Amino acid sequence: MPNKVAVLVAGSWGTALASVLADNDLDVTMWSRNEQLVHEINSMHRNEHYLPGIKLSQNIVATTNMQEAVNEAEAVVIVAPSAAMREVAHQLKSYWHKDMLVVHATKGFELETLKRMSTVISEELQCSEGQIVVLSGPSHAEEVVKRCPTTVVVASQDEEYAIKAQNLFMNSYFRVYTNRDLIGVELAGALKNIIALGAGMSDGLGFGDNAKAALITRGIAEISRIGVELGANPLTFAGLAGIGDLVVTATSQHSRNWRAGSLIGQGQELSQVLKSMGMVVEGIRTTKAAYRISEKYGVQMPITYQLYQVLFNGCEPKRAVEALMGRDPKTEMEMMTLETWEQWHS
């Protein structure tokens, strides 16, 4: 077990994971470019902007110097927004070494390249993607820092790395499972934010529980369809990273994506919503990326398509829902082809 872990950066989820690590008797150094936030963490043991009212462990310190954060750390946890991931990983390369465990907990794509976060990190660190671990699952930062029971999954193509991450994070309130399906876990974590936006939009329109249940259910079908096309194990989408994370993100007011969708459903403009949120809403960028991915691979993603029209082409939310309801009749069992299913069970 390592003695020191670095966490990059000090947002709500990064701070929550730092708290878990501190509870495991590890020395945690958080890195942030925000000098005021670093001072607040070091002097007051708080991060009021992201997690108001929470007292942080004295095992957590912060710095604006990445070298200081990473120096002598045996593991680094990257929780940078997807838009900043390549830059952060590029900077980390100067201090990272091959024996350092790298875990990321960011749910999104690089918009310019449509690449997953583990791919971006491995490219910048010039290491195998198999050395990267992704942490995902149903986990609101606001609940984790209060030590509410939470269960997540860590995935790596190399089981040894996944087990190391499992041992790093697991404790009495933070249960961690391992998974070998890195692609599926990453895709599930990113794509569920789109469905959460749609669920919030449905609630903002006042459409009730029936509509939201349909969105969640058909959403997991949509996620599975593109996931299988990209090489994921379909069973992953029935687990913590899939249904688990989708349900918690699409039904809770803790969720930024749900809140953003709700405000859009109530008639607010996207720019106004993003300004009022004051935090990154990954589902917005992910909708654009997933729309491009669906076109690239020729996979139908009707919910994503309609959300893209609302967010970027000025379509009214109510009209988007009507378009979804008015689609041609389908069979429910269309998540994957028989050929694909047989491939996974051969």
Secondary structure, DSSP 4 states (H G I P E B T S, - for coil): --SEEEEE--SHHHHHHHHHHHHTT-EEEEE-S-HHHHHHHHHHS--TTTSTTPPPPTTEEEES-HHHHHTT-SEEEE---GGGHHHHHHHHTTT--TTSEEEE----EETTTTEEHHHHHHHHHTS-GGGEEEEESS--HHHHTTT--EEEEEE-SSHHHHHHHHHHH--SSEEEEEES-HHHHHHHHHHHHHHHHHHHHHHHTT-HHHHHHHHHHHHHHHHHHHHHHTT--GGGGGSIIIIIHHHHHHH-TT-HHHHHHHHHHTT--HHHHHHHH-S--HHHHHHHHHHHHHHHHT---HHHHHHHHHHHH---HHHHHHHHHTSPP--S--SS-HHHHHHHH-
